[in-house]
Amino acid sequence: MIRLSTLIWLSLVAGISFAMFEVKYAVMDLEDRLAKVNRAIVADDDAIHVLKAEWSYLAQPSRLDDLSKRFLTLGPIGTAQLRTIDSIPMRPVPPAVADGAAPTAPFQAPFQAPFQAGTKPALPAPIAPTRLANAKLRIDR
């Protein structure tokens, strides 16, 4: 007659054997997936190498110079295109807010219409003071 302890040990060995069998095949599947991922990485590295070689060919200065001469009508800048710094209109300075006077509107862009030489541009309304201007910056560390 088979003792109870022998039956328990046999079932324990059978269970461990089955578990080892399952773990072995799970590891083999994971190794196959790892090999596929490594092959994909090598293929991507090869594709990147080919793309870098193509880019270096396409970005050759002599090739770009030839293409720009064929397809672009660029030339050197002529002296008629150059302007002096005096021809650029300057932004008018907003008037200072008198003490106790409340501003009517916030500052607006002064260049709504083109600036005409010899005319005086309209000055924008002064900037309204805000609470944030008087607030102190606090940094918590």
PATIGU-778328 format. One record per residue (C-alpha): x, y, z; residue in three letters. Coordinates in Angstrom, 3 decimals. Layout:
<nodes>
<node c1="X" c2="Y" c3="Z" type="ALA"/>
...
</nodes>
This chain:
<nodes>
<node c1="0.000" c2="0.000" c3="0.000" type="MET"/>
<node c1="1.219" c2="3.465" c3="-0.800" type="ILE"/>
<node c1="1.620" c2="5.689" c3="2.123" type="ARG"/>
<node c1="0.027" c2="9.096" c3="2.261" type="LEU"/>
<node c1="3.400" c2="10.877" c3="2.506" type="SER"/>
<node c1="4.634" c2="9.125" c3="-0.665" type="THR"/>
<node c1="1.506" c2="10.194" c3="-2.509" type="LEU"/>
<node c1="1.977" c2="13.808" c3="-1.354" type="ILE"/>
<node c1="5.643" c2="13.792" c3="-2.449" type="TRP"/>
<node c1="4.768" c2="12.325" c3="-5.872" type="LEU"/>
<node c1="2.074" c2="14.930" c3="-6.458" type="SER"/>
<node c1="4.464" c2="17.680" c3="-5.312" type="LEU"/>
<node c1="7.178" c2="16.464" c3="-7.737" type="VAL"/>
<node c1="4.609" c2="16.256" c3="-10.567" type="ALA"/>
<node c1="3.411" c2="19.805" c3="-9.839" type="GLY"/>
<node c1="6.954" c2="21.183" c3="-9.746" type="ILE"/>
<node c1="7.798" c2="19.352" c3="-12.980" type="SER"/>
<node c1="4.782" c2="20.853" c3="-14.723" type="PHE"/>
<node c1="5.677" c2="24.336" c3="-13.421" type="ALA"/>
<node c1="9.276" c2="23.973" c3="-14.642" type="MET"/>
<node c1="7.975" c2="22.849" c3="-18.050" type="PHE"/>
<node c1="5.732" c2="25.937" c3="-18.282" type="GLU"/>
<node c1="8.521" c2="28.288" c3="-17.146" type="VAL"/>
<node c1="10.940" c2="26.779" c3="-19.672" type="LYS"/>
<node c1="8.593" c2="27.407" c3="-22.593" type="TYR"/>
<node c1="7.666" c2="30.874" c3="-21.333" type="ALA"/>
<node c1="11.369" c2="31.767" c3="-21.234" type="VAL"/>
<node c1="11.836" c2="30.397" c3="-24.755" type="MET"/>
<node c1="8.959" c2="32.572" c3="-26.001" type="ASP"/>
<node c1="10.486" c2="35.620" c3="-24.332" type="LEU"/>
<node c1="13.880" c2="34.852" c3="-25.907" type="GLU"/>
<node c1="12.199" c2="34.637" c3="-29.328" type="ASP"/>
<node c1="10.528" c2="38.008" c3="-28.777" type="ARG"/>
<node c1="13.863" c2="39.487" c3="-27.661" type="LEU"/>
<node c1="15.579" c2="38.172" c3="-30.795" type="ALA"/>
<node c1="12.833" c2="39.735" c3="-32.976" type="LYS"/>
<node c1="13.180" c2="43.084" c3="-31.205" type="VAL"/>
<node c1="16.968" c2="42.995" c3="-31.605" type="ASN"/>
<node c1="16.582" c2="42.248" c3="-35.333" type="ARG"/>
<node c1="14.161" c2="45.175" c3="-35.651" type="ALA"/>
<node c1="16.655" c2="47.456" c3="-33.865" type="ILE"/>
<node c1="19.437" c2="46.411" c3="-36.239" type="VAL"/>
<node c1="17.130" c2="46.978" c3="-39.246" type="ALA"/>
<node c1="16.223" c2="50.452" c3="-37.947" type="ASP"/>
<node c1="19.895" c2="51.287" c3="-37.380" type="ASP"/>
<node c1="20.649" c2="50.254" c3="-40.959" type="ASP"/>
<node c1="17.771" c2="52.407" c3="-42.235" type="ALA"/>
<node c1="19.044" c2="55.377" c3="-40.212" type="ILE"/>
<node c1="22.525" c2="54.873" c3="-41.667" type="HIS"/>
<node c1="21.083" c2="54.870" c3="-45.211" type="VAL"/>
<node c1="19.013" c2="57.995" c3="-44.494" type="LEU"/>
<node c1="22.063" c2="59.820" c3="-43.128" type="LYS"/>
<node c1="24.000" c2="58.915" c3="-46.280" type="ALA"/>
<node c1="21.145" c2="60.187" c3="-48.467" type="GLU"/>
<node c1="20.931" c2="63.403" c3="-46.458" type="TRP"/>
<node c1="24.659" c2="64.041" c3="-46.783" type="SER"/>
<node c1="24.333" c2="63.573" c3="-50.549" type="TYR"/>
<node c1="21.300" c2="65.857" c3="-50.810" type="LEU"/>
<node c1="22.871" c2="68.563" c3="-48.626" type="ALA"/>
<node c1="26.127" c2="68.879" c3="-50.584" type="GLN"/>
<node c1="26.905" c2="72.579" c3="-51.047" type="PRO"/>
<node c1="27.766" c2="72.152" c3="-54.728" type="SER"/>
<node c1="24.435" c2="70.405" c3="-55.404" type="ARG"/>
<node c1="22.483" c2="73.038" c3="-53.458" type="LEU"/>
<node c1="24.308" c2="75.809" c3="-55.344" type="ASP"/>
<node c1="23.405" c2="74.207" c3="-58.675" type="ASP"/>
<node c1="19.739" c2="73.832" c3="-57.639" type="LEU"/>
<node c1="19.532" c2="77.424" c3="-56.402" type="SER"/>
<node c1="20.970" c2="78.695" c3="-59.694" type="LYS"/>
<node c1="18.483" c2="76.603" c3="-61.682" type="ARG"/>
<node c1="15.283" c2="77.236" c3="-59.729" type="PHE"/>
<node c1="15.742" c2="80.481" c3="-57.777" type="LEU"/>
<node c1="16.141" c2="83.956" c3="-59.213" type="THR"/>
<node c1="18.264" c2="85.353" c3="-56.423" type="LEU"/>
<node c1="20.910" c2="87.983" c3="-56.850" type="GLY"/>
<node c1="22.997" c2="90.332" c3="-54.761" type="PRO"/>
<node c1="21.249" c2="93.140" c3="-52.915" type="ILE"/>
<node c1="21.270" c2="96.399" c3="-54.847" type="GLY"/>
<node c1="21.950" c2="99.764" c3="-53.292" type="THR"/>
<node c1="18.408" c2="100.899" c3="-54.127" type="ALA"/>
<node c1="17.081" c2="98.249" c3="-51.729" type="GLN"/>
<node c1="19.072" c2="99.564" c3="-48.783" type="LEU"/>
<node c1="17.563" c2="102.128" c3="-46.420" type="ARG"/>
<node c1="19.059" c2="104.302" c3="-43.740" type="THR"/>
<node c1="18.126" c2="104.019" c3="-40.101" type="ILE"/>
<node c1="16.576" c2="107.501" c3="-40.252" type="ASP"/>
<node c1="13.836" c2="106.290" c3="-42.624" type="SER"/>
<node c1="12.402" c2="103.942" c3="-39.953" type="ILE"/>
<node c1="9.719" c2="105.687" c3="-37.866" type="PRO"/>
<node c1="10.320" c2="105.626" c3="-34.142" type="MET"/>
<node c1="7.647" c2="104.642" c3="-31.636" type="ARG"/>
<node c1="6.215" c2="107.672" c3="-29.834" type="PRO"/>
<node c1="6.681" c2="107.856" c3="-26.081" type="VAL"/>
<node c1="3.402" c2="107.807" c3="-24.100" type="PRO"/>
<node c1="2.840" c2="110.850" c3="-21.898" type="PRO"/>
<node c1="3.349" c2="110.467" c3="-18.173" type="ALA"/>
<node c1="0.226" c2="110.063" c3="-16.058" type="VAL"/>
<node c1="-0.376" c2="113.122" c3="-13.899" type="ALA"/>
<node c1="-0.701" c2="112.459" c3="-10.174" type="ASP"/>
<node c1="-4.286" c2="111.663" c3="-9.284" type="GLY"/>
<node c1="-5.489" c2="111.515" c3="-12.891" type="ALA"/>
<node c1="-7.043" c2="108.218" c3="-13.893" type="ALA"/>
<node c1="-6.039" c2="106.953" c3="-17.327" type="PRO"/>
<node c1="-8.858" c2="106.490" c3="-19.799" type="THR"/>
<node c1="-7.697" c2="103.392" c3="-21.694" type="ALA"/>
<node c1="-4.785" c2="100.972" c3="-21.691" type="PRO"/>
<node c1="-1.831" c2="101.476" c3="-24.010" type="PHE"/>
<node c1="-2.604" c2="100.646" c3="-27.640" type="GLN"/>
<node c1="-0.275" c2="100.031" c3="-30.552" type="ALA"/>
<node c1="0.622" c2="103.426" c3="-32.084" type="PRO"/>
<node c1="1.147" c2="102.133" c3="-35.635" type="PHE"/>
<node c1="-2.425" c2="101.538" c3="-36.720" type="GLN"/>
<node c1="-1.931" c2="103.768" c3="-39.743" type="ALA"/>
<node c1="1.341" c2="104.273" c3="-41.651" type="PRO"/>
<node c1="3.518" c2="107.074" c3="-40.340" type="PHE"/>
<node c1="3.644" c2="110.061" c3="-42.675" type="GLN"/>
<node c1="6.715" c2="112.264" c3="-42.691" type="ALA"/>
<node c1="6.033" c2="115.809" c3="-41.480" type="GLY"/>
<node c1="2.949" c2="114.849" c3="-39.467" type="THR"/>
<node c1="2.769" c2="114.373" c3="-35.758" type="LYS"/>
<node c1="1.459" c2="110.903" c3="-34.781" type="PRO"/>
<node c1="-1.327" c2="110.664" c3="-32.221" type="ALA"/>
<node c1="-0.109" c2="109.582" c3="-28.834" type="LEU"/>
<node c1="-1.743" c2="106.535" c3="-27.286" type="PRO"/>
<node c1="-3.513" c2="106.589" c3="-23.954" type="ALA"/>
<node c1="-1.249" c2="105.945" c3="-20.937" type="PRO"/>
<node c1="-0.946" c2="102.533" c3="-19.313" type="ILE"/>
<node c1="-3.313" c2="101.882" c3="-16.418" type="ALA"/>
<node c1="-1.532" c2="100.915" c3="-13.190" type="PRO"/>
<node c1="-2.353" c2="97.426" c3="-11.980" type="THR"/>
<node c1="-2.214" c2="95.682" c3="-8.658" type="ARG"/>
<node c1="0.511" c2="93.401" c3="-9.949" type="LEU"/>
<node c1="2.845" c2="96.357" c3="-10.463" type="ALA"/>
<node c1="2.793" c2="97.029" c3="-6.714" type="ASN"/>
<node c1="2.887" c2="93.372" c3="-5.620" type="ALA"/>
<node c1="6.081" c2="91.939" c3="-4.189" type="LYS"/>
<node c1="7.537" c2="88.754" c3="-5.620" type="LEU"/>
<node c1="7.643" c2="85.961" c3="-3.087" type="ARG"/>
<node c1="9.583" c2="82.784" c3="-3.705" type="ILE"/>
<node c1="9.000" c2="79.839" c3="-1.393" type="ASP"/>
<node c1="11.863" c2="77.403" c3="-1.152" type="ARG"/>
</nodes>
